[in-house]
Amino acid sequence: MSDDNWPTPLPRPGDDDETPGADASVFAVFAPPDDPPPSDEPLESGESSEAAALGVEPSGAGLSVRSGPPAASGVGTAVLGAGGADRVVGSRRRIGPLSWIGAVLLGVWLVAMPLTSSVTELRQNTQIIVMVLAVLGVNIATGYGGMISLGHGVFVAVGAFAAAYAVDDLALPWVLSILAGAAFAGVIGALVGLPALRIKGIHLALVTLGLAIVFQPLAKRVPAFSGGVSGRAVGAELVPPSWFGTSRWAEGLYHYLICLVVVGLAMWLTHNIIKSRPGRAMRAVRDNDTAAAVYGVNLVASRVSTFAVSASLAGLAGALGIVLVPFASQESYPFQESLVLYATAVLGGLGSLWGSVLGVAIREVFSRIGELLGDVSGLGPLGEFLRLLDEEQFVFGVLLVALTFVFPRGLIGMFNRRKT
């Protein structure tokens, strides 16, 4: 097989790549456009002109594959076997009924929740929405970049402290303070991503976990930034305009709408990054860094930028958390929180934006179910066991163990169906 006839790899399961055919390979975008030289030899009788239009090159009795633009939607690579029988191998995403049901339920909840919640419930539910960004940051580093990060809780805390410092000490507007929190976390993430140039796998995971462990004692030694042992209270408040209302519920609704818009914009920007050339470079490095380097991918820039983007998303979650609760303390971000973020990303499904949303949603749903079952009494030994379900950590741990066996690729695997 010549160099021009390498087959296009099929898409990896779980990737959030909707590009059919030859573009399903992240390496295809880096390959130089090489047109095969024209051949004067006629096609054999078993090889139709239709196969030639699909990009198949005859190679005797063997198989020959040439990737090129798909002939139709969902058509990827044409394969010609002995005897002239050709087939098309490709993938086309099919939106199943579960996806539609999930989208409708999410939309209904986002509309109905603020109208049926108290002030406290509205703030708590808004914090759940904001936490999607932190889980998405883990997903970018691990699911798309292939770098296991067990310390993303640190970036959430850094974003919160930076936003609090900007809005209080620097007297910046809230918009700039939120962006400053995300940007500062991104810079710290880029610095943390430098070890990924030398180490990977479990060793990189241990480095990030070590960062999460040392963060709390380190933050206490920087009181000007973190507030020291007692934490940092934010004096400035994001007050809604007068026409929006002056009640506490109106203020909570205003914060909810702002956080919802920011989370939506962040997911849209992340989607565009993943579909762009740097995003394909990110996934190419994840799949095979040696092959990516051969195709011209800058490994240093790709790994550092991947960690920077993932940390910025986590820092943005921390900055929005300051809007909801104007107080930041290192005690709110123990290293266990980083492990929970990573487990939530795995539970929803790595390599998918909506997997982050699903992971957070299923965690909260089962926690609420556990609270309801924990209140049941009069069942004897069974009641004693059900009271364990009132513990959020217990419910999440059992859920993680059970669903890992049932859905090893995450819950998003129920919704991703590719038609071949």
C-alpha positions in Angstrom: 0.0 0.0 0.0 1.5 3.3 -1.0 1.7 6.4 1.2 -1.3 8.0 -0.5 -3.5 5.0 0.1 -3.5 4.9 3.9 -7.1 4.3 5.1 -9.0 6.9 7.1 -9.5 5.6 10.7 -13.0 5.2 11.9 -14.2 7.6 14.7 -13.4 6.5 18.2 -16.5 5.6 20.3 -17.6 8.4 22.6 -16.0 11.2 20.6 -18.2 14.2 20.1 -17.3 14.5 16.4 -20.1 14.8 14.0 -18.0 15.1 10.9 -18.7 12.1 8.7 -16.4 10.2 6.4 -12.8 11.0 6.0 -13.1 14.1 8.3 -13.9 11.7 11.2 -10.2 11.2 11.6 -8.6 14.0 13.5 -5.4 13.4 11.6 -7.0 14.0 8.2 -7.1 17.7 8.7 -3.3 17.8 9.1 -2.5 15.7 6.0 -1.3 17.6 3.0 -3.7 17.6 0.1 -2.2 15.0 -2.2 -4.0 14.2 -5.4 -3.2 10.8 -6.8 -1.4 10.9 -10.2 -3.7 10.1 -13.1 -3.6 6.6 -14.4 -4.1 5.5 -18.0 -5.0 2.0 -17.1 -8.7 1.1 -17.6 -10.7 -0.2 -14.7 -11.3 -3.9 -14.5 -14.8 -5.2 -15.4 -15.8 -5.6 -11.8 -15.0 -2.0 -10.8 -17.7 0.4 -11.7 -17.4 4.1 -12.3 -19.5 4.6 -9.2 -16.7 3.1 -7.1 -14.2 5.4 -8.9 -16.3 8.4 -8.0 -16.2 7.4 -4.4 -12.4 7.6 -4.4 -11.5 3.9 -4.7 -8.3 2.9 -6.4 -8.0 -0.6 -7.8 -5.3 -2.7 -6.3 -5.8 -6.2 -7.7 -7.4 -8.8 -5.4 -6.7 -6.9 -2.2 -8.4 -4.0 -0.5 -7.6 -0.4 -1.4 -8.9 2.6 0.3 -8.5 6.3 -0.6 -10.0 8.9 1.6 -11.6 11.9 0.0 -14.6 14.1 0.1 -17.7 12.1 0.9 -20.0 11.4 -2.1 -23.1 11.9 0.0 -24.1 12.8 3.6 -22.9 10.1 5.9 -20.6 8.4 3.4 -17.1 8.1 4.5 -14.4 5.8 3.1 -15.1 3.5 0.1 -13.5 0.1 0.3 -13.2 -2.2 -2.8 -12.7 -5.9 -2.3 -11.8 -8.8 -4.5 -14.3 -9.4 -7.3 -15.3 -5.7 -7.6 -17.8 -5.7 -4.7 -17.5 -2.2 -3.0 -18.9 -1.0 0.2 -18.9 2.3 2.1 -17.7 2.6 5.6 -18.6 5.7 7.5 -20.7 7.1 10.2 -23.7 9.4 10.5 -25.0 10.7 13.7 -28.6 9.8 14.3 -30.5 11.8 16.9 -32.5 9.3 18.9 -35.7 9.8 20.8 -33.8 9.8 24.1 -31.9 12.9 23.0 -35.1 14.7 22.1 -36.7 13.7 25.4 -33.6 14.8 27.3 -33.5 18.2 25.5 -37.2 18.8 26.1 -37.0 17.9 29.8 -33.9 20.2 30.3 -35.7 23.1 28.6 -38.8 22.7 30.7 -36.8 22.5 33.9 -34.8 25.6 33.0 -38.0 27.6 32.4 -40.1 26.2 35.3 -37.4 26.0 38.0 -37.1 29.7 38.7 -40.9 30.2 38.7 -41.5 27.4 41.3 -38.4 27.8 43.6 -37.8 29.8 46.7 -34.9 32.2 47.0 -32.7 29.6 48.5 -33.7 26.8 46.1 -33.1 29.2 43.2 -29.6 29.9 44.3 -28.8 26.3 44.9 -30.1 25.2 41.5 -28.1 28.0 39.9 -25.0 26.7 41.6 -25.7 23.3 40.0 -25.9 24.9 36.6 -22.6 26.8 37.2 -20.9 23.5 38.3 -21.4 22.2 34.7 -18.5 24.5 33.7 -16.1 22.9 36.2 -17.0 19.4 35.0 -16.7 20.6 31.4 -13.2 21.8 32.2 -12.3 18.3 33.4 -13.8 16.9 30.3 -11.7 19.1 28.1 -8.4 18.1 29.8 -9.2 14.4 30.1 -11.9 13.5 27.5 -10.5 15.7 24.6 -6.9 16.2 25.7 -6.2 12.8 27.1 -4.5 14.3 30.3 -5.9 13.0 33.5 -6.5 15.9 35.9 -7.5 15.2 39.5 -7.0 18.8 40.7 -9.5 20.9 38.9 -11.0 22.0 42.2 -7.9 24.2 42.5 -8.8 26.1 39.4 -12.4 26.7 40.6 -10.9 28.2 43.8 -8.4 30.3 41.9 -11.1 31.7 39.7 -13.2 32.6 42.8 -10.4 34.3 44.7 -9.3 36.2 41.6 -12.8 37.5 40.8 -13.2 38.5 44.5 -9.9 40.3 44.5 -10.7 42.1 41.2 -14.1 43.3 42.2 -13.2 44.3 45.8 -9.5 45.4 45.8 -9.2 46.6 42.2 -12.8 47.9 42.1 -13.4 46.5 38.6 -16.9 46.0 37.2 -18.4 42.6 37.7 -18.1 41.6 34.0 -14.4 42.3 34.0 -13.9 40.6 37.4 -15.6 37.4 36.1 -13.4 37.4 33.0 -10.3 38.1 35.2 -11.1 35.1 37.3 -11.4 32.9 34.3 -8.2 34.4 32.7 -6.1 34.0 35.9 -7.2 30.4 36.3 -6.3 29.8 32.7 -2.8 31.2 33.2 -2.3 28.9 36.3 -3.6 26.0 34.2 -1.1 26.7 31.5 1.7 26.6 34.1 0.3 23.4 35.5 0.1 21.9 32.0 3.9 22.3 31.5 4.6 19.0 33.3 2.4 17.3 30.8 5.1 17.8 28.3 7.3 15.3 30.1 4.9 13.1 32.0 1.5 11.6 31.2 -1.0 9.1 32.4 -1.0 8.1 36.1 2.0 10.3 36.9 0.3 13.4 35.6 -2.8 12.5 37.6 -0.6 12.3 40.7 0.9 15.7 40.0 -2.5 17.3 39.7 -3.8 15.5 42.8 -0.7 16.7 44.7 -1.6 20.3 43.6 -5.1 19.9 45.0 -3.7 18.6 48.3 -1.2 21.4 48.9 -3.6 24.2 47.8 -5.4 24.6 51.1 -2.3 25.2 53.3 -0.8 27.3 50.6 -3.8 29.5 50.3 -3.8 30.2 54.0 -0.3 31.7 53.6 -1.5 34.3 51.1 -4.1 36.3 53.0 -4.0 39.3 50.7 -5.4 37.1 47.9 -7.4 34.4 49.7 -8.3 36.1 53.0 -6.2 33.7 55.0 -7.7 31.2 57.4 -11.1 32.9 57.7 -11.6 33.3 54.0 -12.6 36.3 52.0 -15.9 38.1 52.1 -16.9 40.1 49.0 -18.4 43.5 49.8 -19.6 44.3 46.3 -22.9 42.9 45.1 -24.2 42.4 41.6 -27.5 44.3 42.0 -30.1 44.1 39.3 -31.4 47.3 37.6 -34.4 49.0 39.2 -36.8 47.9 36.5 -36.0 44.3 37.1 -37.2 44.4 40.7 -35.8 45.0 44.2 -36.9 41.8 46.0 -34.6 39.0 47.0 -36.3 36.7 44.5 -35.9 39.2 41.7 -32.2 39.4 42.6 -31.9 35.6 42.6 -33.6 35.5 39.2 -31.3 38.1 37.8 -28.2 36.1 38.9 -29.8 32.9 37.5 -30.3 34.5 34.1 -26.8 35.9 34.0 -25.2 32.5 35.0 -27.4 30.7 32.4 -26.3 33.0 29.6 -22.6 32.7 30.6 -22.8 28.9 30.8 -24.5 28.7 27.4 -21.9 31.0 25.8 -19.1 29.1 27.3 -20.4 25.8 26.0 -20.9 27.3 22.6 -17.4 28.7 22.5 -16.0 25.4 23.7 -17.9 23.6 21.0 -16.4 25.9 18.3 -12.9 25.3 19.8 -13.3 21.5 19.6 -14.5 21.7 16.0 -11.7 24.0 15.0 -8.1 23.0 13.9 -6.7 23.4 17.4 -9.5 21.2 18.7 -8.5 18.5 16.2 -4.9 18.9 17.2 -6.0 18.4 20.8 -7.7 15.1 19.9 -4.9 14.0 17.7 -2.4 14.4 20.6 -4.8 12.5 22.8 -5.0 9.6 20.3 -1.3 9.3 19.4 1.1 12.2 20.1 3.8 10.7 18.0 1.6 10.5 14.9 0.3 14.0 15.7 3.9 15.4 15.8 4.6 13.7 12.4 1.6 15.5 10.9 3.0 18.8 12.2 1.1 19.3 15.4 2.9 21.5 18.0 2.8 19.2 21.0 3.9 21.9 23.4 1.3 24.5 22.3 -1.5 21.9 22.1 -1.0 20.5 25.6 -0.5 23.8 27.3 -3.5 25.4 25.5 -5.7 22.4 26.4 -4.9 22.7 30.0 -5.4 26.5 29.8 -8.8 26.2 28.3 -9.9 23.5 30.8 -8.7 25.6 33.7 -10.4 28.8 32.4 -13.7 27.0 32.3 -13.2 25.8 35.9 -12.1 29.3 36.9 -15.2 30.8 35.3 -17.3 28.5 37.4 -15.6 29.8 40.5 -16.0 33.4 39.5 -19.8 32.8 38.9 -20.0 31.2 42.3 -18.8 34.5 43.9 -21.8 36.2 42.2 -24.2 33.7 43.9 -22.5 33.6 47.3 -20.2 36.6 48.0 -17.7 34.6 50.0 -14.6 32.5 49.1 -12.7 30.2 51.4 -10.1 27.5 50.8 -12.1 25.3 53.1 -14.8 25.2 50.4 -12.4 23.5 47.9 -10.8 20.4 49.6 -9.0 18.0 47.4 -12.0 15.6 47.6 -13.9 18.2 45.5 -11.5 17.7 42.7 -12.1 14.0 42.8 -15.8 14.5 42.7 -15.5 16.7 39.6 -13.5 14.1 37.8 -15.9 11.3 38.8 -18.8 13.4 37.6 -17.2 13.9 34.2 -16.6 10.2 33.9 -20.1 9.4 35.0 -21.6 11.6 32.3 -19.2 10.6 29.6 -15.8 11.8 28.5 -15.3 13.3 25.1 -18.8 14.9 25.0 -19.9 18.4 25.9 -23.4 17.1 26.9 -21.8 14.4 28.9 -20.8 17.1 31.4 -24.4 18.3 31.7 -25.7 14.8 32.0 -23.2 13.9 34.7 -24.1 16.9 36.9 -27.8 16.3 36.3 -27.8 12.6 37.2 -25.8 13.3 40.3 -28.3 15.8 41.6 -31.3 13.7 40.6 -30.1 10.7 42.6 -29.1 12.9 45.5 -32.7 14.2 45.7 -34.1 10.7 45.4 -31.7 9.6 48.2 -33.1 12.4 50.4 -36.7 11.3 49.8 -35.9 7.7 50.6 -33.9 8.6 53.6 -37.0 10.1 55.3 -38.8 6.8 55.1 -39.3 5.3 58.6 -40.8 2.2 60.2 -39.2 -0.3 57.8 -36.8 -1.9 60.3 -33.4 -2.9 59.0 -34.4 -1.7 55.5 -35.1 1.7 57.0 -31.7 1.8 58.5 -30.1 1.2 55.1 -32.3 3.7 53.4 -31.2 6.4 55.9 -27.7 6.0 54.3 -29.2 7.4 51.1 -29.6 10.7 52.9 -25.8 11.0 52.6 -24.9 12.7 49.3 -21.5 11.1 49.2 -22.8 7.6 49.8 -25.4 8.0 47.0 -22.8 9.4 44.6 -20.4 6.6 45.3 -22.9 3.9 44.8 -24.1 5.5 41.6 -20.6 5.8 40.3 -19.8 2.1 41.0 -23.1 0.8 39.6 -23.2 2.9 36.4 -19.5 2.3 35.6 -20.4 -1.4 35.1 -23.6 -0.6 33.2 -22.3 2.3 31.1 -18.5 2.1 30.9 -18.4 5.0 28.5 -20.7 7.2 30.5 -24.4 7.9 30.4 -24.0 9.9 27.2 -23.6 6.5 25.5 -27.3 6.0 25.8 -27.9 9.1 23.6 -25.0 8.7 21.0 -26.1 6.4 18.3 -24.1 6.2 15.0 -25.7 4.8 11.9 -23.2 2.9 9.8 
